[in-house]
Amino acid sequence: MKTLKVEDIYPAGYETFSDVAERLPTFIEQVYNSRRLHSALGYRSPEEFETQLDQQAA
C-alpha cells in the first residue's frame, strides 16, 4: 500500500474521505492494476497475470 499512498494519495492532496473514495477506484483500475509490477505475481502486472491465466485455461 505504500506505493498507492506515494503515487496517488499524497500527491493528490485529497481534502475529504469522500474525495478519496471517489478517485481511488479509478486509480487502482487505470494505474495500479494495469501498470504496477507485483513480486507475488512474478513481477507482472495483475492484468498481465490474469491474461496469462485465461490463456492457459483456454
Secondary structure, 3 states (H helix, E strand, C coil): CHHHHHHHHHHHCCCCHHHHHHHHHHHHHHHHHHHCCEHHHCCECHHHHHHHHHHHHC
